[in-house]
Amino acid sequence: MSYPTPDHDHILKAPYRDAVYEPAEDTFLLLDALEGDASLLTSLLPRVCLEIGSGSGCALTFLSTLLGPKNAVYMATDINALCTHATLETGKRALTQIDPIRTDLVHGLRLGNPGMVDILLFNPPYVPTDPSEVGSHGIEASWAGGKEGREVLDRLLPLIHRLLSPKGIFYLVAVEENRPEDIASILQAHGVVARRKTGPEALSIWRYSKIPL
Ligand SMILES: C[S@@+](CC[C@H](N)C(=O)[O-])C[C@H]1O[C@@H](n2cnc3c(N)ncnc32)[C@H](O)[C@@H]1O
């Protein structure tokens, strides 16, 4: 079964245009990975789904279409305030209620201990840049990843195991410059990592879970 790409036309207009990341090849690769795992994801009966750095909200809304908008709680964070508005609107257009929060990664979210997140998505700012470019709250935050494109992601990695519920799954977008094998070995210390898909491109999707799936 194939699922439609969520309607996100609004981000091509003011105030979102040039301020919110427009879904691109990386986003669509993530959508493909989610679609490929559709039966696994539905069989988990996830209750809480969270996308960090939701941008347009396309990936989380796609996940809601796949799981059923009413079948889970959909939460999103982004450092860019316009992204939280864009995410809300993308969700609405697909009849999904998304609760977006403007924050740094998962700061301020009470996600329980052990974690409550059943499905976690992150397509981080992965482009290697000068470290001084990291930390913007505008469109630069979409790509500026600092050293090896890892500076934002590296702050999240130590939190993943604690964020996820026992059956939780984390999907991560990476590029070769991020040294994804190193990311995998950091995550592997706590669970199971699978490389979902690579192509001729440097992009890949990594899937982490506490238990073998
Ligand atoms: C590559 S874009 C991905 C956008 C969207 N998830 C997609 O797949 O199309 C990265 C997103 O992460 C957000 N972001 C960057 N740093 C962040 C941080 N520290 N906390 C939360 N979001 C952040 C950016 O504003 C941007 O929306």
The ligand as an ORCA input file, in Angstrom:
! r2SCAN-3c Opt
* xyz 0 1
  C      16.900     18.951      7.675
  S      15.571     19.879      8.400
  C      14.324     18.601      8.435
  C      12.925     19.129      8.423
  C      11.835     18.044      8.331
  N      11.893     17.159      9.473
  C      11.998     17.241      7.061
  O      12.400     16.054      7.170
  O      11.713     17.776      5.984
  C      16.078     20.000     10.113
  C      15.039     20.629     11.042
  O      15.568     20.611     12.376
  C      15.282     21.838     13.023
  N      16.266     22.017     14.097
  C      17.566     22.372     13.997
  N      18.156     22.420     15.199
  C      17.205     22.057     16.099
  C      17.202     21.914     17.507
  N      18.302     22.137     18.244
  N      16.065     21.549     18.119
  C      14.928     21.334     17.381
  N      14.875     21.457     16.045
  C      15.998     21.804     15.400
  C      15.359     22.864     11.901
  O      14.710     24.075     12.211
  C      14.715     22.096     10.750
  O      13.319     22.288     10.729
*
